[in-house]
Amino acid sequence: MLITNLPFRPLLLCFVAFGFGACATQPERTESEKQAEEDDWTDRERKDQETKDRQDDERVILQGLRDTLQNYTSLVNSPSSHRNESEEDRLRDYLVEVSENRYDLLVRIAQDTEHLFLREYAVGTLGFSERPEALGVLLQALLDEDPAVRANAVFGLAVRRDPKTPLKPLMRIVESAEEDESRRASAAWTLYQLQTALRDPSELIPFWEKQLQGTDTPETVVVQAIRGLGQTRDPKHREVIEQFADHPTPLIRMATAIAIGRMRDQESIPTLLSMLERASTEPNVRLTIRKALQEMAGRGVDFGEDLAEWRRYFQRGG
């Protein structure tokens, strides 16, 4: 009896789909083919190991740079009375050396958006590079999606103090409500650092004035704006700066006193004396005001924090 309803016909499918050869026994591999496969596998293992070793080396380098950069920034941000300048110089020299000897590696990591481990510290270290092309890498990093990379790019630009640095990108960060306040403050600090390196800082002056006129400007940005106007030593900014003489935040009053001292406008003497009188419980503020009064008096005059003596001195006309 002929059976016609089999669910499948293995032999027929084999013939139709693949031909006779598909159903034949596969020939045994030759020794050379086996050796080639083993060599290929060994080569892949070797490359994988090389990649792992390279990544481990990079991780060690970046971890070291992270620690060094953190120590360096801690020293830079220390009060002048607590600064360890010899250690600061040592760390800076080391970072300059690494930025030169490992420049290509740092650039590759900085530009590799798939490199997720401590990439920001490669960017920050490039700020210590003396190579002109490093500026372009840092400016590119300002646009990175990673906030930590952007923050270290800002830091690198401050360290570099390159007069060729375009100011607009940093200004946009300062004024961006979408940016974290600490990054806005860092960008403002970087602009101030760049101002000290510029022959003509006129582009920054209206920007600083604008920050001091705004009601929602972060206090950390206000400090840099006051410092920026004070850096000009131009008395025409006196009234703008003096409005912060009574500010409740000590750092802002300290920046105000320093700026007034730099301008050396005798019209500001009553403001400084009034500030000294009100800062009775704030030693750091009093010290800053004292230095500003010394700037006003000149010729090495110093009555310490003796308000009465300062008043008598200026009443006599110096």
Buried (B, 14 or more C-beta within 10 A) or exposed (E): EEEEEEEEEEEEEBEEEEEEEEEEEEEEEEEEEEEEEEEEEEEEEEEEEEEEEEEEEBEEBBEEBBEBBEEBBEBBEEEEEEEEEEEBEBBBEBBBEBBEEBBEBBBEBBBEEEBEEBBBBBBBBBBBBEEEEBBEBBBBBBEBEBEBBBBBBBBBBBBBBBEEBEBEBBBEBBBEEEBEEEBBBBBBBBBBBBBEEBEEBEBBBEBBBBBBEEEEBBEBBBBBBBBBBBBBEEBEBBEBBBEBBEBEEEBBBBBBBBBBBBBBBEEBBEBBBBBBEBBEEBEBBBBBBBBBBBBBBEEEEEBEBEBEEBBEBBEEEE
